[in-house]
Amino acid sequence: MKTNTKIRWYNELRPLDSLTPWEKNPRIMKAKGMKDLKKSIERFGLAEPIVINQDGTIIGGHARYYTLQEGSVDEVQCYVPDRNLSEKELEELNIRLNKNIAGDFDFEMLEDNFDVEELIDWGYDESELVFDFSLMDQEEEDHGEHELSENEMEQLGLSAITFVFLDHKADELKSLLKDMSVEEKGEHVYGCVKKEYLRNLEC
């Protein structure tokens, strides 16, 4: 049941041991993410308060809570509503805090303005920065083979992509493509790849 009452939030310092993880939290903590978060908190402190219900149930910030438990922190900044949220409101807000992310990274901007090694140190997984997918340029020189049209490729369930490798990862990543009918040209690897394969490819 929705309410029209506008919720106001305020900061409050709470004992860390007074907070309770929400038993229905659907987020899975991963080792790398926890390690990166720990480094961030050690360097900058808790830059983002933990979001809780009035009774101390954590709505957003479970990873921050678990990370702080490993340290010597007794009290933590929390963001608290001016009224207790219902279970349904808690469910919705938990999902929204983790899913309603409006932006995405501009990888061209990252490439032009940031150091790759620093990005990895700050939290990126190396695989996220290894290749850049783009449509193959239709004006690439013909290699003597029939070049499929977009309609033909669509009918065959194929996608034309270009893999652009970082130098130190090229050999390793090319070996992963040995079953994908690819060919090399200079610094790039070209090939037709089943869309079903791309959907299952983690990169």
C-alpha positions as CSV (number, residue, x, y, z in Angstrom):
1,M,0.0,0.0,0.0
2,K,1.5,3.3,-1.1
3,T,1.5,6.4,1.1
4,N,1.7,10.0,-0.1
5,T,3.6,11.1,3.0
6,K,6.9,12.5,1.8
7,I,9.8,10.8,3.6
8,R,12.6,13.0,4.9
9,W,16.0,11.6,5.6
10,Y,18.7,12.8,8.1
11,N,22.2,11.7,9.2
12,E,22.6,10.0,12.5
13,L,25.6,8.5,14.2
14,R,24.7,5.0,15.3
15,P,26.7,2.2,17.1
16,L,27.9,-0.2,14.4
17,D,26.7,-3.2,16.5
18,S,23.2,-1.7,16.6
19,L,22.7,-2.2,12.9
20,T,21.1,-5.4,11.5
21,P,21.7,-6.8,8.0
22,W,18.3,-7.2,6.2
23,E,17.7,-11.0,5.9
24,K,16.2,-10.6,2.5
25,N,19.1,-8.7,0.9
26,P,19.5,-10.1,-2.6
27,R,23.0,-8.8,-3.2
28,I,25.9,-11.2,-3.2
29,M,29.2,-9.9,-1.9
30,K,32.2,-10.8,-4.1
31,A,35.8,-11.0,-2.9
32,K,37.2,-8.5,-5.3
33,G,34.5,-6.0,-4.7
34,M,35.0,-6.3,-0.9
35,K,38.7,-5.9,-1.3
36,D,38.3,-2.8,-3.4
37,L,35.8,-1.3,-1.0
38,K,38.1,-1.9,2.0
39,K,40.9,0.0,0.2
40,S,38.5,2.8,-0.6
41,I,37.3,3.1,3.0
42,E,40.9,2.9,4.3
43,R,41.8,5.8,2.0
44,F,38.8,8.0,2.1
45,G,36.7,6.9,5.1
46,L,33.0,6.2,4.8
47,A,32.2,8.7,2.1
48,E,28.6,7.3,1.7
49,P,26.5,6.7,4.8
50,I,24.7,3.4,5.4
51,V,21.0,3.6,4.7
52,I,18.9,2.1,7.4
53,N,15.3,1.9,8.6
54,Q,14.5,3.5,12.0
55,D,15.0,0.1,13.8
56,G,18.5,-0.2,12.4
57,T,17.7,-2.7,9.6
58,I,20.2,-2.0,6.8
59,I,18.5,-1.1,3.5
60,G,21.6,-0.1,1.5
61,G,25.2,-0.5,2.4
62,H,25.6,-4.1,3.5
63,A,29.0,-4.4,2.0
64,R,30.1,-1.2,3.8
65,Y,28.7,-2.7,7.1
66,Y,30.6,-5.9,6.7
67,T,33.8,-4.1,5.8
68,L,33.6,-1.8,8.8
69,Q,33.1,-4.8,11.0
70,E,36.6,-6.0,10.2
71,G,38.1,-2.8,11.5
72,S,38.0,-0.9,14.8
73,V,35.0,1.2,14.0
74,D,32.5,1.6,16.9
75,E,30.1,4.2,15.4
76,V,29.0,4.8,11.8
77,Q,27.2,7.6,9.9
78,C,23.7,6.4,8.8
79,Y,21.0,7.8,6.7
80,V,17.7,7.4,8.6
81,P,14.1,8.1,7.5
82,D,11.8,10.3,9.7
83,R,9.3,7.4,9.9
84,N,9.7,3.7,9.9
85,L,9.4,2.2,6.4
86,S,7.1,-0.7,5.8
87,E,8.4,-4.1,4.6
88,K,7.2,-3.4,1.1
89,E,8.9,0.1,1.1
90,L,12.1,-1.5,2.4
91,E,12.0,-4.1,-0.4
92,E,11.5,-1.4,-3.1
93,L,14.1,0.9,-1.8
94,N,16.7,-1.8,-1.4
95,I,16.3,-2.8,-5.1
96,R,16.2,0.8,-6.3
97,L,19.4,1.8,-4.4
98,N,21.2,-1.0,-6.1
99,K,19.6,-0.9,-9.5
100,N,18.5,2.6,-10.3
101,I,21.9,3.8,-11.6
102,A,21.2,6.4,-14.2
103,G,24.7,6.7,-15.8
104,D,27.3,4.4,-17.3
105,F,31.0,4.9,-17.9
106,D,32.2,6.5,-21.1
107,F,35.1,4.1,-22.0
108,E,36.5,6.5,-24.6
109,M,36.7,9.1,-21.9
110,L,38.4,6.6,-19.5
111,E,40.9,5.6,-22.2
112,D,41.8,9.2,-23.1
113,N,42.0,10.6,-19.5
114,F,42.8,7.8,-17.1
115,D,45.7,5.4,-16.5
116,V,44.6,1.8,-17.0
117,E,46.6,0.5,-14.1
118,E,45.1,3.1,-11.8
119,L,41.6,2.2,-13.0
120,I,42.3,-1.5,-12.1
121,D,43.7,-0.5,-8.7
122,W,40.6,1.7,-8.1
123,G,38.1,-1.1,-8.7
124,Y,37.9,-2.0,-12.4
125,D,38.3,-5.7,-13.3
126,E,41.0,-6.0,-16.0
127,S,38.6,-7.8,-18.3
128,E,36.4,-4.7,-18.4
129,L,39.2,-2.7,-20.0
130,V,40.6,-5.4,-22.3
131,F,38.4,-5.1,-25.4
132,D,36.2,-2.6,-27.0
133,F,33.4,-4.0,-29.1
134,S,32.2,-2.1,-32.2
135,L,30.6,-2.7,-35.5
136,M,33.0,-3.8,-38.2
137,D,33.7,-1.0,-40.6
138,Q,31.9,-1.8,-43.9
139,E,34.7,-0.1,-45.8
140,E,37.4,-2.6,-44.5
141,E,39.3,-4.0,-47.5
142,D,37.9,-7.3,-48.8
143,H,39.9,-10.4,-48.2
144,G,38.6,-12.2,-51.2
145,E,35.7,-13.8,-49.3
146,H,32.1,-13.0,-49.6
147,E,31.1,-10.3,-47.1
148,L,27.8,-11.0,-45.5
149,S,25.2,-8.2,-45.5
150,E,23.5,-7.2,-42.2
151,N,20.4,-9.1,-43.3
152,E,22.3,-12.3,-44.1
153,M,24.1,-12.1,-40.8
154,E,20.9,-11.6,-38.9
155,Q,19.4,-14.6,-40.6
156,L,22.4,-16.7,-39.6
157,G,22.4,-15.4,-36.0
158,L,25.8,-13.8,-36.4
159,S,27.3,-10.5,-35.2
160,A,30.2,-8.7,-36.7
161,I,32.5,-7.3,-34.0
162,T,36.0,-6.0,-33.7
163,F,38.1,-7.0,-30.7
164,V,40.7,-4.5,-29.6
165,F,43.3,-5.9,-27.2
166,L,45.7,-4.4,-24.7
167,D,49.1,-5.5,-25.8
168,H,49.9,-7.5,-22.6
169,K,46.7,-9.4,-22.9
170,A,46.5,-10.0,-26.7
171,D,48.0,-13.5,-26.8
172,E,45.9,-14.8,-23.9
173,L,42.7,-13.4,-25.2
174,K,43.2,-14.5,-28.8
175,S,43.6,-18.1,-27.5
176,L,40.1,-17.8,-26.0
177,L,38.7,-17.1,-29.5
178,K,40.1,-20.2,-31.2
179,D,36.7,-21.8,-31.4
180,M,35.0,-18.7,-32.8
181,S,36.2,-18.8,-36.5
182,V,38.3,-15.7,-36.4
183,E,41.2,-14.2,-38.4
184,E,43.9,-11.8,-37.6
185,K,44.7,-8.5,-39.4
186,G,47.5,-6.5,-37.8
187,E,46.6,-5.6,-34.2
188,H,43.0,-6.7,-34.6
189,V,41.1,-10.0,-34.7
190,Y,38.0,-10.3,-36.9
191,G,35.4,-13.0,-37.1
192,C,31.7,-14.0,-37.1
193,V,30.5,-14.9,-33.7
194,K,27.1,-16.5,-32.8
195,K,25.0,-14.0,-30.8
196,E,24.3,-16.8,-28.3
197,Y,28.0,-17.0,-27.6
198,L,28.3,-13.3,-27.0
199,R,25.4,-13.4,-24.5
200,N,27.3,-15.9,-22.5
201,L,30.8,-14.3,-22.9
202,E,31.9,-12.5,-19.8
203,C,34.2,-9.7,-20.8
